[in-house]
Amino acid sequence: MEKGKLVEFKHQGEPRLGVVERPEGKKNWVVQDQRGQSYTLHPRQIEYEVKGSDYKPHDIAVLLEEAKPLQDPSSLEVAWEILVEEGETVTPAQMAQLLFSEQTPASCYAAHSLLSADKVYFKQKGDVYEPRSASQVGEIQHQIEVEKQRDREKHEFLTRVTTALSEKKADWSQADQSRLEALERLVLQPEQGYRPAQDILDMLERPQTPQGAFDLLIELGWWNFHENLFLRRSSYPVQFPRKVLEVAQSRLESAFPDPDQDIRLDLTHLKAYTVDDESTREIDDGLSLEYLEDGRQKIWVHIADPTCLVSPNDELDLEARRRSTSLYLPTGMISMFPSELATGPMSLVQGQVCPALSFSVILSEAGEVEEYSIHASLIKPTYRLTYDDVDEMLELGVTAEPEIADLATWSNRREEWRKSQGAINISLPESSIKVNLEGEVTIELLDQSPSRQMVAEMMILTGEVTGRYGQEHSLPIPYRGQPQPELPPEEELMQLPPGPVRASAIRRCMPRSEMSLTPIRHAGLGLDTYTQATSPIRRYTDLLTHFQVKAYLRGEELPFNAEEIQEIVFSVTSSVKEAVLVERQTNRYWGLEYLRRNGDEVWQVLLLRWLREDDNLGLVLLEELGLELPYRFDRAVSLGDRLELQVSRADPRQDVIQFREISNQEAQEKGEVEPVNSNH
């Protein structure tokens, strides 16, 4: 180093030229740039020495001006192609000679600038530069192009975000979707943080929080305000894989060989009724009554037969197994099978010849099974009725359809017989919450009507018959049972107010149902053997039972052995629990949303039971809605007391509901309720 030398050094990461002025201490030197700014440098900080000496600070601008037109990065590619074949290293001066056919201070500095800035063709080794291999250059160029593409996509994403935020529809690209899914992940799994989503929020100057991501997704129209986060957090698949949809379409368009074609019993002459809610789309059961010549009556229960379109372990079966059940949410149903199949050829459609699995049963006068048989069949549903239709027919005593009244009579006898066998009847209000396309929420209280009792009893009867058939023929099928509950003493139960309070106390004692490959008693139903087989379109274990029973009817080897059934049931049971939890959480959300929207209403509630009596925290039943919610009392009350409550705060997203009690006088002033006596 000597005075007058022109050197390059880095200042705040940027290259800068300066003229050496004087030494500073034993090792450092003071240099001055073209603006007169002085810097103290150690020799190790010197990046490059420009040829020549006796430079002055004002020479820097001249050198830079001369070097500027020579600094074309594309020229390095030509030099690299020449040097890479021999693998020769090169100095800046040699590069200047190669590129510019000269080695002036300006051309050498231009060559140095090109080489030091290059990240593609050359790598520095001491004072020389070595050409990278062709494969290395190709990989680096690919990475650079990928980065450029990311930058372009980021810019385009920001443009589309601006468009969407201005309440215009954005045409999201595949790359956009991955960014939006990153935001989803931050909302759904907040404990994981997820840096990519936070980077997006930072780029958009938004709070880098799950709530910030949630708000943005709503504003962009990617999610709606009431997005079902319970469903999204679950493993339940909302969409069907393309392969499954293709198979479903092929089943619709071309004939699928019916494995039971040769053994189907033609029952199309029977008058067959399907009875469901008006909104039901998967029609999986129907009823007939046959009057025999000896005066007896034979009950027929017809169950939809999806096994004529689904084979064990095919794509449709495996997808149904993965889902385990259809999901019934206030906003709509997510079917276990593609809906075109589930609501079409798999369902028992009025006026069409449909494959079915039909159960014939003759009962004793007391309601006990005397004879039964199971058949692969063909039926032709005569009427599609709603529960209200059947209730009206029973009330009016419609003589043109005597089968309905007789089926209701048999269902009553069945219920009484099951009670004599120890069945435990728990009658608590149930409700159905629906959300239409406009977002309106309705809650309908489901009455324990004769029609619902009739259908329920016929389905329980079918479950008993299927269980007996499996037991008699040693079929490995998923039997269902329930251990005997330890109920409070009769005198203790009788001290509780009759109705919901007493039913709630019994419900708390009921153990969970169990599944087994061998028959077990179902204490709640009062049956020694029972399995579910009435909903094979929407419950996988029912479909599994159908596969086994149908194969036995055909005289074929069963598709699943006991070990395989056990493994499948274990997997499906876990999935069902998750699906049930999603249904429960979603119903609670919309129940709270309904109460939030009706904050001015006064609700009559009944104290069902104590959650923590010491804290005055009880579970109340909103009788008009069939909803059970917690409430902390600020006065002495007893089980079965009725009072009026009004919502003081409701936040469905945070699962918060708070009430305040309305006095009788205040309620009457509002003109919303009649005075009631809360004493019993």
Solvent accessible surface area in square Angstrom, and as a share of the most:
residue,aa,sasa,rsa
1,M,77,0.34
2,E,92,0.41
3,K,139,0.59
4,G,6,0.06
5,K,42,0.18
6,L,0,0.00
7,V,0,0.00
8,E,8,0.04
9,F,2,0.01
10,K,100,0.42
11,H,61,0.27
12,Q,165,0.74
13,G,59,0.57
14,E,109,0.49
15,P,76,0.48
16,R,64,0.23
17,L,10,0.05
18,G,0,0.00
19,V,3,0.02
20,V,0,0.00
21,E,48,0.21
22,R,132,0.48
23,P,83,0.52
24,E,74,0.33
25,G,70,0.67
26,K,208,0.88
27,K,136,0.58
28,N,51,0.26
29,W,47,0.17
30,V,6,0.04
31,V,0,0.00
32,Q,48,0.21
33,D,3,0.02
34,Q,82,0.36
35,R,173,0.63
36,G,40,0.38
37,Q,100,0.44
38,S,57,0.37
39,Y,27,0.10
40,T,75,0.44
41,L,9,0.05
42,H,43,0.19
43,P,56,0.35
44,R,201,0.73
45,Q,87,0.38
46,I,31,0.16
47,E,89,0.40
48,Y,34,0.13
49,E,78,0.35
50,V,1,0.00
51,K,91,0.39
52,G,43,0.41
53,S,57,0.37
54,D,111,0.58
55,Y,32,0.12
56,K,112,0.48
57,P,29,0.18
58,H,129,0.58
59,D,38,0.20
60,I,2,0.01
61,A,50,0.39
62,V,85,0.49
63,L,9,0.04
64,L,68,0.34
65,E,121,0.54
66,E,94,0.42
67,A,0,0.00
68,K,146,0.62
69,P,106,0.67
70,L,48,0.24
71,Q,65,0.29
72,D,72,0.37
73,P,94,0.59
74,S,71,0.46
75,S,28,0.18
76,L,4,0.02
77,E,69,0.31
78,V,88,0.51
79,A,1,0.00
80,W,27,0.09
81,E,88,0.40
82,I,95,0.48
83,L,16,0.08
84,V,39,0.23
85,E,148,0.66
86,E,125,0.56
87,G,46,0.44
88,E,90,0.40
89,T,67,0.39
90,V,5,0.03
91,T,41,0.24
92,P,15,0.10
93,A,33,0.25
94,Q,97,0.43
95,M,0,0.00
96,A,0,0.00
97,Q,87,0.39
98,L,69,0.34
99,L,40,0.20
100,F,43,0.18
101,S,87,0.56
102,E,70,0.31
103,Q,73,0.33
104,T,57,0.33
105,P,49,0.31
106,A,7,0.05
107,S,0,0.00
108,C,1,0.00
109,Y,12,0.05
110,A,0,0.00
111,A,0,0.00
112,H,9,0.04
113,S,23,0.15
114,L,12,0.06
115,L,2,0.01
116,S,53,0.34
117,A,73,0.56
118,D,22,0.12
119,K,142,0.60
120,V,21,0.12
121,Y,24,0.09
122,F,3,0.01
123,K,66,0.28
124,Q,107,0.48
125,K,109,0.46
126,G,60,0.58
127,D,123,0.64
128,V,46,0.26
129,Y,8,0.03
130,E,44,0.20
131,P,11,0.07
132,R,46,0.17
133,S,50,0.33
134,A,69,0.53
135,S,88,0.57
136,Q,79,0.35
137,V,5,0.03
138,G,37,0.35
139,E,92,0.41
140,I,42,0.21
141,Q,78,0.35
142,H,105,0.47
143,Q,94,0.42
144,I,65,0.33
145,E,87,0.39
146,V,43,0.25
147,E,86,0.39
148,K,106,0.45
149,Q,74,0.33
150,R,133,0.49
151,D,76,0.39
152,R,109,0.40
153,E,40,0.18
154,K,84,0.36
155,H,126,0.56
156,E,75,0.34
157,F,0,0.00
158,L,53,0.27
159,T,73,0.43
160,R,52,0.19
161,V,3,0.02
162,T,91,0.53
163,T,45,0.26
164,A,7,0.05
165,L,66,0.33
166,S,61,0.39
167,E,166,0.75
168,K,134,0.57
169,K,193,0.82
170,A,12,0.10
171,D,126,0.65
172,W,44,0.15
173,S,40,0.26
174,Q,144,0.64
175,A,25,0.19
176,D,0,0.00
177,Q,60,0.27
178,S,65,0.42
179,R,41,0.15
180,L,0,0.00
181,E,88,0.39
182,A,10,0.08
183,L,0,0.00
184,E,19,0.09
185,R,100,0.37
186,L,2,0.01
187,V,8,0.05
188,L,28,0.14
189,Q,70,0.31
190,P,58,0.36
191,E,139,0.62
192,Q,97,0.43
193,G,23,0.22
194,Y,56,0.21
195,R,138,0.50
196,P,63,0.40
197,A,0,0.00
198,Q,36,0.16
199,D,70,0.36
200,I,11,0.06
201,L,0,0.00
202,D,79,0.41
203,M,60,0.27
204,L,37,0.18
205,E,161,0.72
206,R,56,0.20
207,P,86,0.54
208,Q,70,0.31
209,T,60,0.35
210,P,48,0.30
211,Q,100,0.44
212,G,5,0.05
213,A,0,0.00
214,F,15,0.06
215,D,56,0.29
216,L,0,0.00
217,L,0,0.00
218,I,42,0.21
219,E,88,0.39
220,L,11,0.05
221,G,62,0.59
222,W,72,0.25
223,W,7,0.03
224,N,92,0.47
225,F,129,0.54
226,H,40,0.18
227,E,22,0.10
228,N,29,0.15
229,L,10,0.05
230,F,51,0.21
231,L,17,0.09
232,R,95,0.35
233,R,123,0.45
234,S,20,0.13
235,S,87,0.56
236,Y,16,0.06
237,P,21,0.13
238,V,69,0.40
239,Q,140,0.62
240,F,34,0.14
241,P,55,0.34
242,R,191,0.70
243,K,110,0.47
244,V,9,0.05
245,L,81,0.40
246,E,93,0.42
247,V,15,0.09
248,A,4,0.03
249,Q,86,0.38
250,S,47,0.30
251,R,39,0.14
252,L,70,0.35
253,E,125,0.56
254,S,68,0.44
255,A,105,0.82
256,F,55,0.23
257,P,104,0.66
258,D,39,0.20
259,P,64,0.40
260,D,0,0.00
261,Q,135,0.60
262,D,140,0.73
263,I,71,0.36
264,R,33,0.12
265,L,70,0.35
266,D,84,0.44
267,L,7,0.04
268,T,43,0.25
269,H,134,0.60
270,L,15,0.07
271,K,65,0.28
272,A,1,0.01
273,Y,1,0.00
274,T,1,0.01
275,V,3,0.02
276,D,16,0.08
277,D,57,0.29
278,E,148,0.66
279,S,74,0.48
280,T,36,0.21
281,R,129,0.47
282,E,4,0.02
283,I,11,0.06
284,D,2,0.01
285,D,13,0.07
286,G,1,0.01
287,L,2,0.01
288,S,0,0.00
289,L,10,0.05
290,E,48,0.22
291,Y,101,0.38
292,L,40,0.20
293,E,188,0.84
294,D,95,0.49
295,G,64,0.62
296,R,96,0.35
297,Q,44,0.20
298,K,44,0.19
299,I,1,0.00
300,W,10,0.03
301,V,0,0.00
302,H,0,0.00
303,I,0,0.00
304,A,0,0.00
305,D,1,0.00
306,P,0,0.00
307,T,6,0.04
308,C,12,0.07
309,L,18,0.09
310,V,2,0.01
311,S,42,0.27
312,P,48,0.30
313,N,82,0.42
314,D,24,0.13
315,E,67,0.30
316,L,1,0.00
317,D,0,0.00
318,L,84,0.42
319,E,11,0.05
320,A,0,0.00
321,R,43,0.16
322,R,122,0.45
323,R,1,0.00
324,S,1,0.01
325,T,18,0.10
326,S,2,0.01
327,L,0,0.00
328,Y,91,0.35
329,L,14,0.07
330,P,5,0.03
331,T,80,0.47
332,G,37,0.36
333,M,46,0.20
334,I,27,0.14
335,S,8,0.05
336,M,1,0.00
337,F,1,0.00
338,P,3,0.02
339,S,39,0.25
340,E,95,0.43
341,L,0,0.00
342,A,0,0.00
343,T,38,0.22
344,G,24,0.23
345,P,58,0.36
346,M,3,0.01
347,S,2,0.01
348,L,1,0.01
349,V,41,0.24
350,Q,93,0.41
351,G,44,0.42
352,Q,103,0.46
353,V,87,0.50
354,C,6,0.04
355,P,29,0.18
356,A,0,0.00
357,L,1,0.01
358,S,0,0.00
359,F,0,0.00
360,S,4,0.03
361,V,1,0.00
362,I,7,0.04
363,L,9,0.05
364,S,23,0.15
365,E,131,0.59
366,A,65,0.51
367,G,0,0.00
368,E,83,0.37
369,V,10,0.06
370,E,99,0.44
371,E,85,0.38
372,Y,45,0.17
373,S,38,0.25
374,I,9,0.05
375,H,54,0.24
376,A,2,0.01
377,S,0,0.00
378,L,58,0.29
379,I,1,0.01
380,K,88,0.37
381,P,1,0.01
382,T,52,0.30
383,Y,79,0.30
384,R,93,0.34
385,L,22,0.11
386,T,31,0.18
387,Y,32,0.12
388,D,111,0.58
389,D,53,0.28
390,V,0,0.00
391,D,31,0.16
392,E,98,0.44
393,M,31,0.14
394,L,45,0.22
395,E,149,0.67
396,L,126,0.63
397,G,44,0.43
398,V,55,0.32
399,T,125,0.73
400,A,75,0.58
401,E,23,0.10
402,P,59,0.37
403,E,17,0.08
404,I,3,0.02
405,A,50,0.38
406,D,36,0.19
407,L,0,0.00
408,A,12,0.10
409,T,57,0.33
410,W,20,0.07
411,S,2,0.01
412,N,74,0.38
413,R,75,0.28
414,R,0,0.00
415,E,35,0.16
416,E,104,0.46
417,W,34,0.12
418,R,21,0.08
419,K,87,0.37
420,S,80,0.51
421,Q,78,0.34
422,G,36,0.35
423,A,18,0.14
424,I,31,0.16
425,N,94,0.48
426,I,53,0.27
427,S,59,0.38
428,L,18,0.09
429,P,41,0.26
430,E,102,0.46
431,S,33,0.21
432,S,26,0.17
433,I,12,0.06
434,K,99,0.42
435,V,17,0.10
436,N,66,0.34
437,L,181,0.90
438,E,138,0.62
439,G,24,0.23
440,E,103,0.46
441,V,16,0.09
442,T,81,0.47
443,I,24,0.12
444,E,109,0.49
445,L,65,0.32
446,L,42,0.21
447,D,98,0.51
448,Q,121,0.54
449,S,15,0.10
450,P,75,0.47
451,S,0,0.00
452,R,57,0.21
453,Q,52,0.23
454,M,1,0.00
455,V,12,0.07
456,A,49,0.38
457,E,6,0.03
458,M,0,0.00
459,M,28,0.12
460,I,24,0.12
461,L,0,0.00
462,T,0,0.00
463,G,1,0.01
464,E,11,0.05
465,V,0,0.00
466,T,1,0.00
467,G,0,0.00
468,R,67,0.24
469,Y,22,0.08
470,G,0,0.00
471,Q,96,0.43
472,E,107,0.48
473,H,66,0.29
474,S,96,0.62
475,L,6,0.03
476,P,23,0.14
477,I,0,0.00
478,P,3,0.02
479,Y,3,0.01
480,R,52,0.19
481,G,0,0.00
482,Q,24,0.11
483,P,52,0.33
484,Q,117,0.52
485,P,12,0.07
486,E,159,0.71
487,L,67,0.33
488,P,30,0.19
489,P,70,0.44
490,E,113,0.51
491,E,116,0.52
492,E,89,0.40
493,L,12,0.06
494,M,106,0.48
495,Q,150,0.67
496,L,38,0.19
497,P,28,0.17
498,P,100,0.63
499,G,40,0.38
500,P,31,0.20
501,V,3,0.02
502,R,49,0.18
503,A,10,0.08
504,S,0,0.00
505,A,23,0.18
506,I,25,0.13
507,R,86,0.32
508,R,155,0.57
509,C,40,0.24
510,M,38,0.17
511,P,42,0.26
512,R,205,0.75
513,S,51,0.33
514,E,85,0.38
515,M,53,0.24
516,S,29,0.19
517,L,37,0.19
518,T,86,0.50
519,P,43,0.27
520,I,51,0.26
521,R,91,0.33
522,H,21,0.10
523,A,1,0.01
524,G,10,0.09
525,L,33,0.16
526,G,2,0.02
527,L,3,0.01
528,D,101,0.52
529,T,9,0.05
530,Y,20,0.07
531,T,0,0.00
532,Q,42,0.19
533,A,1,0.00
534,T,11,0.06
535,S,2,0.02
536,P,0,0.00
537,I,0,0.00
538,R,70,0.26
539,R,64,0.23
540,Y,1,0.00
541,T,14,0.08
542,D,0,0.00
543,L,0,0.00
544,L,0,0.00
545,T,1,0.00
546,H,0,0.00
547,F,8,0.03
548,Q,0,0.00
549,V,1,0.00
550,K,1,0.01
551,A,2,0.01
552,Y,84,0.32
553,L,48,0.24
554,R,61,0.22
555,G,69,0.67
556,E,95,0.43
557,E,160,0.72
558,L,44,0.22
559,P,44,0.28
560,F,6,0.03
561,N,85,0.44
562,A,48,0.37
563,E,138,0.62
564,E,75,0.33
565,I,0,0.00
566,Q,95,0.42
567,E,122,0.55
568,I,13,0.07
569,V,12,0.07
570,F,161,0.67
571,S,62,0.40
572,V,1,0.01
573,T,43,0.25
574,S,68,0.44
575,S,31,0.20
576,V,49,0.28
577,K,131,0.55
578,E,56,0.25
579,A,2,0.01
580,V,60,0.34
581,L,84,0.42
582,V,3,0.02
583,E,38,0.17
584,R,150,0.55
585,Q,60,0.27
586,T,2,0.01
587,N,49,0.25
588,R,83,0.30
589,Y,12,0.05
590,W,12,0.04
591,G,2,0.02
592,L,2,0.01
593,E,2,0.01
594,Y,40,0.15
595,L,0,0.00
596,R,113,0.41
597,R,102,0.37
598,N,41,0.21
599,G,23,0.22
600,D,117,0.60
601,E,75,0.33
602,V,9,0.05
603,W,7,0.03
604,Q,54,0.24
605,V,0,0.00
606,L,5,0.02
607,L,0,0.00
608,L,1,0.00
609,R,56,0.21
610,W,42,0.15
611,L,68,0.34
612,R,125,0.45
613,E,105,0.47
614,D,149,0.77
615,D,64,0.33
616,N,56,0.29
617,L,24,0.12
618,G,0,0.00
619,L,19,0.10
620,V,0,0.00
621,L,1,0.01
622,L,0,0.00
623,E,41,0.19
624,E,118,0.53
625,L,5,0.03
626,G,12,0.12
627,L,24,0.12
628,E,51,0.23
629,L,7,0.03
630,P,45,0.29
631,Y,19,0.07
632,R,127,0.46
633,F,6,0.02
634,D,124,0.64
635,R,100,0.37
636,A,98,0.76
637,V,20,0.11
638,S,67,0.43
639,L,47,0.24
640,G,0,0.00
641,D,18,0.09
642,R,77,0.28
643,L,6,0.03
644,E,3,0.01
645,L,0,0.00
646,Q,14,0.06
647,V,17,0.10
648,S,67,0.43
649,R,117,0.43
650,A,16,0.12
651,D,40,0.21
652,P,11,0.07
653,R,67,0.24
654,Q,110,0.49
655,D,79,0.41
656,V,37,0.21
657,I,18,0.09
658,Q,90,0.40
659,F,19,0.08
660,R,104,0.38
661,E,47,0.21
662,I,3,0.01
663,S,61,0.40
664,N,61,0.31
665,Q,127,0.56
666,E,53,0.24
667,A,0,0.00
668,Q,84,0.38
669,E,131,0.59
670,K,82,0.35
671,G,64,0.62
672,E,80,0.36
673,V,34,0.19
674,E,134,0.60
675,P,78,0.49
676,V,40,0.23
677,N,113,0.58
678,S,32,0.21
679,N,116,0.59
680,H,148,0.66
